[in-house]
Amino acid sequence: MNLLFEKRGLGLFLPLTILLSLYFLLLFKFASLTEPNLFLLSVPLFLFFIFAFTQRLFLLFYFTFSVTLTALGILPNLLGAYPAGGALIVDNILFFLTKKNWAPKRNPLQRLYLYFFVFFSAIYLSSLFTLIKGTFTLATLRGIFDLSIFFLVIYSLQQSIKELSEVKRLVLFSLIITLLTSLIWLPPLVKASGKSLSLPLRQIGLNEMGNWFGLLTVLVVALLLSEKGQKKRLFLGLTFATIFLGLILSKSRGAWLGVIVGLTYLFIKTKSFKLLLYLILGTGILILFKPATLIFLGRFQETSFADVAFLERIVIWRVAFSIIQNNFLTGIGIHNFGLIKYDYGFPSFLDPFGSLATSTFSYGGPKEVLYGHTHNLYVELLMNLGILGLIAFLLILFFLLQGLTKSLSEVKEEETKGILLGLSAVIIAFLVHSLFDYFFWIPASLIFFGWFLGLATATLNLLKSRSELEKFDQRSFPR
């Protein structure tokens, strides 16, 4: 699939790159990096993606590049994930608008998209009720927009990826970027003392970084278990050591628990004792790097029922369940917890908890409070979207997880097995970590999880299509 504008090439690519670079330099020199200015940056960048690249692989790799840098906190959303994701989506729209053959094809993932339809029906139904109640806010609108981008990214990746080898190339590309940029994010992470990390273009929460490193850790281990080439194993081993160090330094116990469950899943599926070697490597990193050892032991000692973070969550969940009792079917709408939490007994002494957990997005109104969240994906979805939204979202993840796990017994290629194992372990680690955190209010986290699910969806689509083709060949040309 090429882009609509086919006459572009290196002759146009280089001048556009130079002009865009000059534009960035001028804006950085004469304007502060506020959201409006970042928006000004994102507009030409978005157009650049649409007009400059001639092959779909360029967009796929640049989208992976942008999502990785945004998830690491190196790029802000408006400069990274949003324009690159938008370009990928628009590319698919343009492709379908210019298709000559509109004959419908049977989609092997029809049931998955049915679940997505139910999920978005729950989103719009809850938003309609908030509109009627007068609690529809700018934050709700932003949530709908982010979740729409999330779905479109998944669908666009499934449509754009044409070969199984491309999935692994995109994964390895993301790992290379993570490793090469470790000099940017690792030193500040070592010195980080609070709950967030300040990088030149963005402030990022340590739990958010922990989520990224946790998902990458189980993915890398799965690739290591299936990789035969010595050079690739050396690269993956170095990447594992770097990412594992970042995981420990993030201080995110939820991410650690997700990794433990994800690695347990990998051991059950592979029964490979090579996994113990990587656990020994991880232990060695802890022993050799004293700050990581102190962080790990300190966080382990803090973990108890008297832990302040745990008690905070208990208070928040009690308030959330009170809200759920009154809004079980339709929910209260996306990002509306902060607007109504005080009406259900949320203790004011816990604030400014909301401001610590969120951006500077505020509601209008007499209290002018910042919206918060419940530190639990399942509680948040049930509260925001009602029971229908929660069930639909879980069905989406379980459909993908079941498909990936089932395909493991059907494929013979070790590389493909590594990808299937890794992506299924990613979903499991995310489901476990989400018991203690909610990341969908952060566009970067939402879109990079969409990247993972897009790779999983594309992999399943290609495997199911290949399986159907093989069955057709056997029926048409019996041996």
C-alpha positions in Angstrom: 0.0 0.0 0.0 1.5 3.3 -1.1 0.3 6.7 0.0 -2.1 8.6 -2.2 0.6 11.0 -3.5 2.9 8.8 -5.5 5.3 11.4 -7.1 7.2 12.1 -3.9 10.7 10.8 -3.5 14.1 11.8 -2.0 14.0 15.1 -4.0 11.0 16.2 -2.0 11.8 14.4 1.2 15.1 16.3 1.8 13.8 19.9 1.3 10.8 19.2 3.5 13.1 17.8 6.2 15.2 21.0 6.0 12.2 23.3 6.1 10.7 21.5 9.0 13.9 21.6 10.9 14.2 25.3 10.4 10.6 25.8 11.5 11.3 23.8 14.7 14.5 25.8 15.5 12.6 29.1 15.1 9.8 28.0 17.3 12.1 26.6 20.0 14.1 29.9 19.9 11.2 32.3 20.0 8.4 30.5 21.7 8.0 28.6 25.0 6.9 25.0 24.9 3.3 25.5 26.0 0.5 23.2 24.6 -0.5 25.8 21.9 3.0 26.0 20.7 3.4 22.3 20.7 0.2 22.2 18.6 1.8 24.5 16.2 4.7 22.1 16.0 2.5 19.1 15.5 0.5 20.5 12.5 3.4 20.8 10.0 4.8 17.5 11.4 1.5 15.8 10.7 1.5 17.2 7.2 5.1 16.2 6.8 4.2 12.5 7.6 1.4 12.6 5.0 3.3 14.1 2.1 6.9 13.1 2.7 6.8 9.3 2.9 6.2 7.1 -0.1 6.0 3.7 1.4 3.7 2.3 4.2 6.8 0.9 5.9 8.2 4.4 6.5 5.0 5.3 8.3 5.0 2.1 10.3 8.6 2.6 11.4 8.1 6.3 12.1 5.0 5.6 14.1 6.9 3.0 16.2 9.8 5.6 16.6 7.4 8.3 17.8 5.4 6.0 20.1 8.6 4.7 21.7 10.1 8.2 22.3 6.8 9.5 23.6 6.4 6.5 26.0 10.0 7.2 27.3 9.1 10.8 28.0 11.5 12.1 25.4 8.8 13.6 23.1 5.5 15.2 24.2 2.3 13.8 22.9 1.5 16.6 20.6 4.9 16.3 19.0 5.2 12.5 19.0 2.4 9.9 19.2 -0.5 12.2 18.1 0.8 13.4 14.7 2.5 10.0 13.8 -0.7 8.1 14.8 -2.8 10.6 12.9 -0.6 10.2 9.8 -0.9 6.4 10.0 -4.7 6.7 10.3 -5.1 9.2 7.5 -2.9 7.1 5.3 -5.3 4.2 5.7 -8.3 6.4 5.1 -6.7 7.8 1.9 -5.9 4.3 0.8 -9.5 3.1 1.2 -10.9 6.2 -0.5 -8.8 5.6 -3.5 -9.3 1.8 -3.8 -10.8 0.7 -7.1 -12.0 -2.6 -5.8 -14.6 -2.2 -3.1 -15.7 -5.8 -3.0 -16.1 -6.7 0.7 -13.7 -9.4 2.1 -14.4 -11.6 5.0 -12.4 -10.4 8.0 -11.1 -13.2 10.2 -11.2 -10.8 13.2 -14.9 -9.9 12.9 -15.7 -10.9 16.5 -12.9 -8.6 17.8 -14.4 -5.6 15.9 -17.8 -6.5 17.2 -16.4 -6.2 20.8 -14.9 -2.8 19.8 -18.3 -1.7 18.5 -19.9 -2.6 21.9 -17.0 -0.9 23.7 -17.5 2.4 21.8 -21.3 2.1 22.1 -20.8 2.1 25.9 -18.5 5.1 25.6 -21.0 7.2 23.6 -23.9 6.0 25.7 -22.2 7.1 28.9 -21.2 10.4 27.3 -24.9 11.0 26.2 -26.0 10.5 29.8 -23.3 12.9 31.1 -24.5 15.4 28.5 -28.1 15.1 29.8 -27.0 15.4 33.4 -24.8 18.5 32.6 -21.5 16.8 33.6 -20.0 16.5 30.2 -16.6 18.3 30.3 -13.6 19.1 28.1 -11.9 16.2 29.9 -14.7 13.8 28.7 -14.3 15.0 25.2 -10.5 14.5 25.4 -11.1 11.0 26.7 -13.4 10.1 23.8 -10.8 11.5 21.3 -7.9 9.5 22.9 -9.9 6.2 22.9 -10.9 6.8 19.3 -7.3 7.3 18.3 -6.5 4.1 20.4 -8.9 2.0 18.3 -7.9 3.6 14.9 -4.3 3.0 15.6 -5.0 -0.7 16.3 -7.1 -1.0 13.1 -4.6 0.9 11.0 -1.7 -1.3 12.1 -3.7 -4.4 11.3 -4.4 -3.0 7.8 -0.9 -1.7 7.2 1.2 -4.7 8.3 1.4 -7.2 5.4 3.9 -9.8 6.6 4.7 -11.5 9.9 8.4 -10.5 9.5 7.3 -6.8 9.7 5.9 -7.3 13.2 9.3 -8.5 14.5 11.1 -5.7 12.6 8.9 -3.1 14.3 9.5 -4.7 17.7 13.3 -4.8 17.3 13.2 -1.2 16.0 11.5 -0.1 19.2 14.0 -1.9 21.3 16.9 -0.4 19.4 15.5 3.1 20.0 14.9 2.3 23.7 18.5 1.1 24.1 20.1 4.0 22.1 18.1 6.7 24.0 19.0 5.2 27.4 21.7 7.9 27.8 18.8 10.4 27.8 16.4 8.7 30.2 18.6 6.6 32.4 20.8 9.2 34.2 17.7 11.3 35.4 15.9 8.1 36.4 18.9 7.1 38.6 18.6 10.5 40.4 14.8 10.7 40.5 13.5 11.1 44.1 9.7 11.9 43.7 6.9 10.3 41.7 7.8 11.8 38.4 10.7 12.5 36.2 11.5 15.9 34.4 12.9 15.5 30.9 13.6 18.4 28.5 10.3 18.2 26.7 8.0 16.4 29.1 7.4 15.4 32.7 6.6 11.7 33.0 5.4 9.7 36.0 7.6 6.9 37.2 4.6 4.5 37.3 4.1 5.3 33.6 7.7 4.5 32.8 7.5 1.4 34.9 4.5 0.2 32.8 6.5 0.7 29.6 9.6 -1.1 30.9 7.5 -3.9 32.4 5.8 -4.6 29.1 9.1 -4.4 27.2 10.8 -6.7 29.7 8.4 -9.7 29.2 8.5 -9.1 25.5 12.3 -9.1 25.3 12.5 -12.3 27.5 10.1 -14.0 25.1 12.2 -13.1 22.1 15.4 -14.3 23.9 13.8 -17.7 24.6 13.0 -18.2 20.9 16.1 -16.5 19.3 18.8 -18.7 17.8 21.2 -16.1 16.3 24.1 -15.3 18.6 24.3 -11.6 17.6 20.6 -11.0 18.1 20.7 -12.8 21.5 23.6 -10.5 22.5 21.6 -7.4 21.5 18.5 -8.7 23.3 20.5 -9.6 26.4 22.0 -6.0 26.5 18.5 -4.5 25.9 17.0 -6.7 28.7 19.7 -5.5 31.2 19.0 -1.9 30.3 15.2 -2.2 30.4 15.3 -4.3 33.6 17.4 -1.6 35.3 14.9 1.0 34.2 12.1 -1.1 35.5 13.6 -1.3 39.0 14.5 2.4 39.0 10.9 3.3 38.2 9.9 2.1 41.7 6.7 0.7 40.3 5.6 -2.3 42.4 2.6 -2.8 40.1 4.9 -3.1 37.1 7.2 -5.5 39.0 4.2 -7.7 39.9 3.0 -7.6 36.2 6.5 -8.8 35.1 6.6 -11.6 37.7 3.2 -12.9 36.4 4.2 -12.4 32.8 7.5 -14.3 33.3 5.6 -17.1 35.1 3.3 -17.4 32.1 6.3 -17.7 29.8 7.8 -20.4 32.0 4.5 -22.4 32.0 4.2 -22.1 28.2 7.9 -22.8 27.3 9.1 -24.9 30.3 12.5 -23.4 29.4 15.0 -23.3 32.2 16.9 -20.6 30.1 14.4 -18.3 31.8 16.3 -18.9 35.1 19.4 -17.5 33.4 17.7 -14.2 32.7 16.4 -14.1 36.3 20.0 -14.6 37.5 21.1 -11.8 35.1 18.4 -9.5 36.6 19.6 -10.4 40.1 23.1 -9.7 39.1 22.1 -6.2 37.9 20.5 -5.5 41.3 23.6 -6.6 43.1 26.1 -4.7 41.0 24.1 -1.5 40.8 23.7 -0.3 44.4 21.0 2.4 43.8 18.7 -0.3 42.2 19.3 -2.6 45.1 18.4 0.1 47.6 15.2 1.0 45.7 14.1 -2.6 45.4 14.7 -3.4 49.0 13.2 -0.2 50.2 10.0 -0.6 48.2 9.8 -4.3 49.3 10.0 -3.2 53.0 7.3 -0.5 52.4 4.9 -3.1 51.0 2.2 -3.8 53.7 -1.4 -3.1 54.5 -0.2 0.0 56.3 1.5 1.4 53.2 0.3 4.9 52.4 -0.1 4.2 48.7 -2.2 1.1 49.5 -4.4 3.0 52.0 -4.9 5.8 49.5 -6.2 3.3 47.0 -8.6 1.7 49.5 -10.1 5.1 50.2 -10.4 5.9 46.4 -11.9 2.5 45.6 -14.5 2.8 48.4 -15.6 6.2 46.9 -15.5 4.7 43.4 -17.7 1.7 44.4 -20.2 4.2 45.9 -20.4 5.9 42.6 -20.7 2.6 40.7 -23.7 1.6 42.8 -25.6 4.6 41.5 -24.3 4.4 37.9 -23.9 0.7 37.3 -25.4 0.5 33.8 -24.3 3.7 32.0 -21.4 5.0 34.1 -20.5 8.6 34.8 -18.6 9.3 31.6 -14.8 9.4 30.9 -12.6 11.4 33.4 -15.5 12.5 35.5 -14.3 11.0 38.8 -12.7 14.3 40.0 -15.9 16.3 39.2 -18.2 14.2 41.5 -15.9 12.5 44.0 -16.6 15.0 46.8 -20.4 14.2 46.5 -19.6 10.6 47.4 -17.5 11.3 50.5 -14.0 11.7 49.0 -11.9 13.1 51.9 -10.5 16.6 50.9 -7.3 16.0 52.9 -6.2 13.5 50.2 -6.1 16.4 47.7 -4.0 17.6 45.9 -4.0 13.9 45.0 -5.8 14.7 41.8 -3.2 17.2 40.7 -0.4 14.8 41.4 -2.1 12.1 39.4 -3.1 14.1 36.4 -2.2 16.9 34.0 -3.2 20.5 34.4 -6.5 19.8 32.6 -9.2 21.4 34.8 -13.0 21.5 35.0 -14.8 24.7 34.9 -17.2 25.2 37.8 -17.3 26.4 41.4 -14.7 24.0 42.7 -12.2 24.2 39.8 -10.9 20.7 40.7 -8.4 18.7 38.7 -9.8 15.4 37.5 -8.4 12.3 39.2 -8.6 8.5 38.6 -9.0 5.4 40.7 -5.6 3.6 40.2 -7.4 0.6 38.9 -8.3 0.0 35.2 -11.3 -2.3 36.0 -12.8 0.0 38.6 -12.3 3.0 36.3 -13.9 1.4 33.3 -16.9 0.1 35.3 -17.3 3.5 36.9 -16.9 5.5 33.7 -18.6 3.3 31.1 -20.8 1.0 33.1 -20.8 -2.8 33.1 -21.2 -3.0 29.3 -18.0 -1.0 28.7 -15.9 -3.1 31.1 -17.1 -6.4 29.7 -16.5 -5.3 26.1 -13.0 -4.2 26.9 -12.1 -7.4 28.7 -13.5 -9.4 25.8 -11.2 -7.5 23.4 -8.1 -8.4 25.5 -9.2 -12.0 26.2 -10.0 -12.5 22.4 -6.5 -11.4 21.5 -4.9 -13.4 24.4 -6.8 -16.6 23.4 -5.9 -16.1 19.7 -2.2 -15.6 20.4 -2.1 -18.6 22.8 -4.0 -20.9 20.5 -1.7 -19.9 17.5 1.4 -21.0 19.5 0.5 -24.6 19.0 -0.2 -24.1 15.3 2.9 -22.3 14.1 6.3 -23.9 13.5 8.6 -20.9 13.0 10.5 -20.1 16.2 10.6 -16.4 15.5 6.8 -16.3 15.1 6.4 -18.2 18.4 8.6 -15.7 20.1 6.4 -12.8 18.9 3.2 -14.7 19.9 4.7 -15.5 23.4 5.9 -11.9 23.9 2.6 -10.2 22.9 0.5 -12.6 25.0 2.9 -12.0 28.0 2.5 -8.2 27.4 -1.3 -8.4 27.7 -1.0 -10.5 30.9 1.5 -8.2 32.5 -0.7 -5.2 31.6 -3.8 -6.8 33.1 -2.0 -7.5 36.3 -0.4 -4.0 36.6 -3.8 -2.5 35.9 -5.1 -3.9 39.2 -3.2 -1.1 40.8 -2.9 1.7 38.2 -4.9 3.3 35.4 -2.9 4.6 32.4 -5.6 5.4 29.9 -5.8 9.1 31.0 -2.2 9.4 29.6 -2.3 9.6 25.8 1.3 8.3 25.4 0.5 5.2 27.5 -2.8 4.6 25.7 -1.3 4.9 22.3 1.7 2.7 23.0 -0.6 0.0 24.4 -2.6 0.4 21.2 0.7 -0.2 19.4 1.1 -3.5 21.2 -2.5 -4.5 20.5 -2.1 -3.4 16.9 0.9 -5.7 16.5 -1.1 -8.5 18.1 -4.1 -7.9 15.9 -2.0 -7.8 12.8 -0.2 -11.0 13.7 -3.5 -12.9 14.3 -5.0 -11.5 11.1 -2.0 -12.7 9.1 -1.9 -16.1 10.7 -5.7 -16.6 10.3 -5.5 -15.5 6.7 -2.6 -17.9 6.1 -4.5 -20.7 7.7 -7.6 -20.1 5.6 -5.4 -20.0 2.4 -3.8 -23.3 3.3 -7.3 -24.9 3.9 -8.4 -23.5 0.5 -5.3 -25.0 -1.2 -6.0 -28.4 0.4 -9.6 -28.4 -0.8 -8.8 -27.1 -4.3 -5.6 -29.1 -4.9 -5.8 -32.3 -2.8 -2.6 -34.3 -2.8 
